Amino acid sequence: MTEPHILVRGAGVAGMVTAVALAECGAQVTVYDSGGRIGAGASWFAGGMLAPWCEAESAPNEVTQDSLSSLNWWKSHVPDVVQAGSLVVAPPRDTPELTRFGRRTSHFETIGVERIRALEPDLEDRFDRALFFAEEGHVDPRKALVALGDKLAHHGGIIVSNAAIDTASFDWIVDCTGVAARETQKDLRGMRGEMVLLRCPEITLHRPIRMLHPRIPVYIVPRDNSVFMVGATMVESDDTRAITVRAITDLLNAAYTLHPAFAEAELLEANAGLRPAYPDNVPRVRREDNRISLNGMYRHGFLLSPARAREVCEIIFGTDRA
């Protein structure tokens, strides 16, 4: 039987993970992205945290259960996946937030000064207490997306951005276009994410640090070459403007609160983007004839794309093949 020819629209994390999963099942896959490259949308600005237990603080159980295999999927598909856990801290004035976070999550260890020092020597004496989620990990989203492009090419898939696409020539069309799909999916909304990239050779971190605050919880994710991504992804807004001065100030203040060495950091990049979300913040797969939509990834793009891509494969190939 001839393998299906499938068009995947959108080369963000949902589109690229789905494209690779389909190609691994034997499909002929073409990815189209109007942005002109892999990761032209919100995925480029993501934190890349593979943290199902931390995310359970605000996510329903469905999201937690569907994301448990995510770390292993990424480890088997892209290089440089780091599995060093996640550390959750709070400034002294916000210690009640740490208690609240712990009540809503599991699979963590409450640690004190000595253990914090052992895990993150540069945070020595900065925090009296933290929550350590040892089973979690993270990727550099930009490197991971490019690696998925290489993986897709290895399986014979192609990525196009400026060619005319005859949709009638495809057996299946999978839409992973995020907020761009709001014209046809009226229940989608935008969730604004804001981030800065800093280079700070004066500090070393080994894992993502989530710093709690009642108004704007932030995360600091280490990348190569003394670069750190500082971000916040829970801003309820459809605002498509570039990042604001207030947002940059909040993120930089958070980094400084984590460690004063960030005051001398080099500001490499500041950006904002819209992540797609449904009213319940749960990503879902929808089908209408030979058209499938995978959308509403909210803040779970890297965490949930493998599970949702598997759903797409099951629709097209059946459970045995997927």
C-alpha positions as CSV (number, residue, x, y, z in Angstrom):
1,M,0.0,0.0,0.0
2,T,1.3,3.5,-0.9
3,E,2.2,5.4,2.2
4,P,0.1,8.6,2.7
5,H,1.4,12.0,1.6
6,I,0.8,14.4,4.5
7,L,1.0,18.2,4.6
8,V,1.8,19.6,8.1
9,R,1.1,23.3,8.3
10,G,3.3,25.0,10.8
11,A,7.0,24.4,11.7
12,G,6.8,25.2,15.4
13,V,7.3,22.5,18.0
14,A,3.8,20.9,17.5
15,G,4.3,20.8,13.7
16,M,7.9,19.5,13.8
17,V,7.3,16.9,16.4
18,T,4.2,15.7,14.5
19,A,6.0,15.7,11.2
20,V,8.8,13.6,12.6
21,A,6.4,11.2,14.2
22,L,4.4,10.8,11.0
23,A,7.6,10.3,9.0
24,E,8.7,7.6,11.4
25,C,5.5,5.8,10.7
26,G,6.4,5.8,7.0
27,A,4.4,8.8,5.7
28,Q,5.7,11.2,3.0
29,V,5.7,14.4,4.9
30,T,5.8,18.0,3.7
31,V,6.0,20.8,6.2
32,Y,4.9,24.3,5.2
33,D,5.4,27.4,7.3
34,S,4.6,30.9,6.1
35,G,7.2,32.3,8.5
36,G,10.0,31.2,6.2
37,R,11.8,28.9,8.6
38,I,11.6,26.4,11.4
39,G,10.4,28.0,14.6
40,A,9.3,31.3,13.2
41,G,6.6,31.6,15.8
42,A,6.2,31.3,19.6
43,S,8.2,28.1,19.9
44,W,11.4,30.0,19.2
45,F,10.9,32.0,22.4
46,A,10.0,29.0,24.6
47,G,11.9,27.8,27.7
48,G,12.1,24.2,26.6
49,M,11.3,22.8,30.1
50,L,10.3,19.2,30.3
51,A,8.7,19.5,33.7
52,P,5.4,17.5,34.1
53,W,5.5,17.6,37.9
54,C,6.1,21.4,38.1
55,E,3.4,22.1,35.5
56,A,1.0,20.1,37.6
57,E,0.8,23.2,39.9
58,S,-1.7,24.7,37.5
59,A,-2.4,22.0,34.9
60,P,-5.1,19.4,35.1
61,N,-4.2,15.7,35.6
62,E,-4.7,15.0,31.9
63,V,-1.8,17.2,31.0
64,T,0.4,15.6,33.7
65,Q,-0.3,12.1,32.6
66,D,0.1,12.8,28.9
67,S,3.4,14.5,29.4
68,L,5.2,11.8,31.5
69,S,6.8,10.2,28.5
70,S,7.9,13.5,27.0
71,L,11.4,13.5,28.4
72,N,12.2,10.1,26.9
73,W,10.8,11.1,23.5
74,W,13.1,14.1,23.4
75,K,16.1,12.2,24.6
76,S,15.6,9.7,21.7
77,H,15.2,12.3,19.0
78,V,17.5,15.3,19.7
79,P,20.9,15.7,21.2
80,D,21.8,17.7,24.3
81,V,18.7,17.0,26.4
82,V,19.6,17.8,30.0
83,Q,18.0,15.8,32.8
84,A,19.2,17.6,35.9
85,G,15.8,18.3,37.5
86,S,14.1,21.6,38.3
87,L,14.6,23.8,41.3
88,V,11.7,26.0,42.6
89,V,12.7,28.9,44.9
90,A,11.1,32.0,46.3
91,P,12.4,35.2,47.8
92,P,12.0,35.4,51.6
93,R,9.0,37.7,51.3
94,D,7.3,35.2,49.0
95,T,7.9,32.0,51.0
96,P,4.2,31.3,51.3
97,E,4.2,30.8,47.5
98,L,6.6,28.0,47.9
99,T,4.3,26.3,50.3
100,R,1.4,26.7,48.0
101,F,3.3,25.3,45.1
102,G,4.3,22.3,47.1
103,R,0.7,21.6,48.0
104,R,-0.3,21.5,44.4
105,T,2.5,19.3,43.1
106,S,4.3,16.0,43.8
107,H,7.5,14.1,43.0
108,F,9.7,16.7,44.7
109,E,12.0,16.9,47.7
110,T,12.0,19.9,50.0
111,I,15.6,20.9,50.5
112,G,17.5,23.3,52.7
113,V,20.6,25.5,52.4
114,E,23.2,22.6,52.3
115,R,21.4,20.7,49.5
116,I,20.8,23.9,47.5
117,R,24.5,24.7,47.7
118,A,25.3,21.2,46.5
119,L,23.0,21.4,43.5
120,E,23.7,25.1,42.6
121,P,26.9,26.4,44.3
122,D,26.3,29.9,42.9
123,L,23.0,30.1,44.8
124,E,24.8,29.5,48.1
125,D,23.0,31.3,50.9
126,R,20.6,32.9,48.5
127,F,17.6,30.8,49.6
128,D,16.8,28.9,52.8
129,R,14.4,26.4,51.2
130,A,13.6,25.1,47.8
131,L,11.7,22.3,46.0
132,F,13.8,19.9,43.9
133,F,12.0,18.0,41.2
134,A,14.8,15.5,40.3
135,E,13.0,13.7,37.4
136,E,12.6,16.7,35.1
137,G,14.7,18.1,32.3
138,H,15.0,20.7,29.6
139,V,16.2,21.3,26.0
140,D,17.3,24.4,24.1
141,P,14.2,25.0,21.9
142,R,16.1,26.5,19.0
143,K,18.7,23.7,18.8
144,A,15.9,21.1,19.3
145,L,13.8,22.4,16.5
146,V,16.7,22.5,14.1
147,A,17.6,18.9,15.1
148,L,14.0,17.9,14.4
149,G,14.4,19.4,10.9
150,D,17.4,17.2,10.4
151,K,15.6,14.2,11.7
152,L,12.7,14.8,9.3
153,A,15.1,15.2,6.3
154,H,16.7,11.8,7.3
155,H,13.2,10.2,6.9
156,G,12.7,11.9,3.5
157,G,10.5,14.8,4.7
158,I,10.8,18.3,3.3
159,I,10.2,21.8,4.6
160,V,9.0,24.5,2.3
161,S,8.0,28.2,2.9
162,N,7.8,30.0,-0.4
163,A,6.4,27.4,-2.8
164,A,2.8,27.2,-3.9
165,I,1.1,24.3,-2.1
166,D,-1.6,22.3,-3.8
167,T,-3.5,20.9,-0.9
168,A,-5.6,18.6,-3.1
169,S,-2.5,16.5,-3.7
170,F,-2.2,15.4,-0.1
171,D,-4.0,12.6,1.6
172,W,-4.1,14.3,4.9
173,I,-3.6,17.9,6.1
174,V,-2.5,18.5,9.7
175,D,-2.8,22.1,10.9
176,C,-0.4,23.1,13.6
177,T,-0.4,26.9,13.0
178,G,-1.1,28.0,16.5
179,V,-2.8,31.4,17.0
180,A,-3.0,31.8,13.2
181,A,-5.8,29.3,13.3
182,R,-8.1,31.6,15.2
183,E,-9.8,32.6,12.0
184,T,-11.4,29.1,11.9
185,Q,-11.2,28.1,15.6
186,K,-13.0,30.8,17.5
187,D,-12.3,29.2,20.9
188,L,-8.6,29.8,20.6
189,R,-7.1,32.7,22.4
190,G,-3.6,34.1,22.7
191,M,-1.4,33.7,25.8
192,R,1.4,36.2,25.7
193,G,4.9,34.9,26.6
194,E,7.8,37.3,27.3
195,M,11.5,36.5,27.5
196,V,15.0,37.9,27.6
197,L,18.3,36.2,26.8
198,L,21.2,37.2,29.0
199,R,24.9,36.3,28.8
200,C,26.4,36.2,32.3
201,P,29.8,34.4,32.6
202,E,29.9,35.3,36.3
203,I,27.2,32.7,37.2
204,T,26.7,29.0,36.5
205,L,23.3,27.2,36.8
206,H,22.8,23.5,36.0
207,R,19.1,23.3,35.7
208,P,16.0,25.5,35.2
209,I,15.2,27.7,38.3
210,R,11.6,28.7,38.8
211,M,11.2,31.7,41.1
212,L,7.8,32.2,42.5
213,H,6.1,35.5,43.0
214,P,2.3,36.2,43.5
215,R,2.2,38.5,40.4
216,I,4.7,37.3,37.9
217,P,6.4,33.9,38.5
218,V,9.4,33.6,36.2
219,Y,11.9,30.9,35.2
220,I,15.6,31.1,34.4
221,V,16.9,28.4,32.1
222,P,20.6,27.9,31.4
223,R,21.8,27.4,27.9
224,D,25.3,27.0,26.4
225,N,28.0,29.7,26.5
226,S,26.9,31.3,29.8
227,V,23.5,32.3,28.2
228,F,20.3,32.3,30.3
229,M,16.7,32.5,29.2
230,V,14.5,34.4,31.6
231,G,10.8,34.1,30.8
232,A,7.2,34.4,31.9
233,T,4.4,32.6,30.1
234,M,1.2,33.3,32.0
235,V,0.3,36.8,30.7
236,E,-3.4,36.7,29.7
237,S,-3.2,39.0,26.7
238,D,-3.7,39.0,22.9
239,D,-1.2,41.9,22.7
240,T,0.9,41.3,19.6
241,R,3.3,44.2,20.2
242,A,7.0,43.7,20.9
243,I,8.0,43.2,24.5
244,T,7.3,46.2,26.7
245,V,9.7,48.2,28.9
246,R,7.7,47.0,31.9
247,A,8.1,43.4,31.0
248,I,11.8,43.7,30.4
249,T,12.2,45.5,33.8
250,D,10.2,42.8,35.6
251,L,12.3,40.0,34.0
252,L,15.6,41.7,34.7
253,N,14.6,42.4,38.3
254,A,13.7,38.8,38.7
255,A,17.1,37.7,37.4
256,Y,18.8,40.1,39.7
257,T,16.8,38.8,42.7
258,L,17.9,35.3,41.9
259,H,21.6,36.5,41.8
260,P,23.1,40.0,41.8
261,A,25.7,38.9,39.2
262,F,23.0,39.3,36.6
263,A,23.3,43.1,37.0
264,E,26.4,42.8,34.8
265,A,24.9,40.5,32.3
266,E,24.8,41.3,28.6
267,L,21.3,41.7,27.2
268,L,21.3,39.6,24.0
269,E,17.6,39.5,23.1
270,A,14.2,40.6,24.3
271,N,11.1,39.2,22.7
272,A,7.4,38.4,23.1
273,G,5.1,36.0,21.3
274,L,1.5,34.6,21.5
275,R,1.0,31.0,22.5
276,P,-2.4,29.4,21.5
277,A,-4.7,28.2,24.2
278,Y,-8.2,26.8,24.4
279,P,-10.5,27.9,27.3
280,D,-9.4,25.0,29.5
281,N,-5.7,25.4,28.6
282,V,-5.6,21.7,27.4
283,P,-4.1,21.1,24.0
284,R,-6.2,18.9,21.8
285,V,-6.5,17.1,18.4
286,R,-9.5,17.6,16.3
287,R,-10.5,15.9,13.0
288,E,-12.8,16.7,10.2
289,D,-12.6,14.3,7.2
290,N,-8.9,14.3,6.1
291,R,-8.1,17.4,8.0
292,I,-6.6,17.3,11.5
293,S,-5.9,20.2,13.8
294,L,-3.4,20.0,16.7
295,N,-3.5,23.2,18.6
296,G,-4.0,25.0,21.9
297,M,-0.5,24.1,23.2
298,Y,-0.7,26.9,25.8
299,R,2.6,26.7,27.8
300,H,3.0,23.0,27.2
301,G,4.4,22.9,23.6
302,F,7.6,21.0,24.2
303,L,6.0,19.0,27.1
304,L,2.9,17.7,25.3
305,S,3.7,17.7,21.6
306,P,5.0,14.1,21.6
307,A,1.7,12.8,23.1
308,R,-0.5,14.9,20.8
309,A,1.6,13.9,17.8
310,R,1.0,10.2,18.8
311,E,-2.8,10.9,18.7
312,V,-2.4,12.3,15.1
313,C,-0.5,9.1,14.1
314,E,-3.2,6.9,15.6
315,I,-5.9,8.7,13.6
316,I,-4.0,8.2,10.3
317,F,-2.3,4.9,10.8
318,G,-4.1,3.2,13.7
319,T,-2.9,2.3,17.1
320,D,-0.6,-0.6,15.9
321,R,1.5,1.6,13.6
322,A,1.6,4.7,15.9
